[in-house]
Amino acid sequence: MLKEKQKRIGRHKRIRAKIFGTKERPRLCVFRSNYHIYAQLIDDEKNITIVAASDLNLKSKFPAKKKDLKEGEKNIRTGMVAIAYEVGKLIAKKASEKKIEKVVFDRGGYKYHGIIKALSEGAREGDLKF
């Protein structure tokens, strides 16, 4: 497991060397733990967090489970993927309140699939432009 974490940290360093957030176009930074997911909009010029959201801020924390789906419902998000999607929509809503429309996406070294992809799709649906 330690080797996987080292790979993620290496990927994150390569990503951070290329992207930079400003006040007009902040960096959407994602962190995923085993139980929670967090997203922040960061202004790297001033080193401040403009907006933050996580699944701890959500009101409904119990999305549908795979066993509850009916016959034709295969593409519905369940579990942590559904929670990440809601966090993406929440961060987009908070960003629109601060009049932020465009961001730079920092996936934090995580591979772009599953939970990270769901968070970005939720943010895009909430009218954030990457």
Residue pairs with C-beta under 8 A, 6 or more apart in sequence:
8 108
8 109
8 110
9 109
10 109
11 109
11 110
12 108
12 109
13 109
15 106
15 107
15 108
15 109
16 106
19 27
19 104
19 106
20 27
20 44
20 104
21 27
21 41
21 42
21 43
21 44
21 45
21 103
21 104
21 106
22 43
22 44
22 45
23 43
23 45
23 46
23 50
24 102
25 102
25 103
25 104
26 41
26 42
26 43
26 44
26 50
26 100
26 103
26 104
27 41
27 42
27 43
27 44
27 103
27 104
27 105
27 106
28 39
28 40
28 41
28 91
28 103
28 104
28 105
28 106
28 123
28 128
28 130
29 39
29 40
29 41
29 42
29 106
29 108
30 37
30 38
30 39
30 106
30 107
30 108
30 110
30 116
30 119
31 37
31 38
31 39
31 40
31 108
32 38
32 84
32 108
32 110
32 115
32 116
36 54
36 55
36 56
37 54
37 55
37 80
37 83
37 84
37 87
37 115
37 119
38 52
38 53
38 54
38 55
38 87
39 52
39 53
39 54
39 87
39 88
39 91
39 119
39 123
40 49
40 50
40 51
40 52
40 53
41 49
41 50
41 51
41 52
41 91
41 94
41 95
41 98
41 100
41 103
42 48
42 49
42 50
43 49
43 50
50 95
50 98
50 100
51 91
51 94
51 95
51 98
51 100
52 91
53 87
53 90
53 91
53 94
54 87
55 61
55 83
55 84
55 86
55 87
57 87
57 90
58 83
58 86
58 87
58 90
60 86
61 83
63 77
63 78
63 79
63 82
63 83
63 86
64 76
64 78
64 82
65 78
65 79
66 78
66 79
69 76
69 78
77 85
77 118
80 115
81 114
81 115
81 118
82 118
84 115
84 116
84 118
84 119
84 122
85 118
85 119
85 121
85 122
86 122
87 119
87 122
88 118
88 119
88 120
88 121
88 122
88 123
88 124
88 125
88 126
89 122
89 123
89 125
89 126
90 122
90 126
91 122
91 123
91 126
91 128
92 122
92 123
92 124
92 125
92 126
92 127
92 128
93 126
95 101
95 103
95 126
95 128
96 126
96 127
100 128
101 127
101 128
101 129
102 128
102 129
102 130
103 123
103 128
103 129
103 130
104 130
105 120
105 130
107 116
107 120
108 116
110 116
112 120
120 130
123 130
124 130
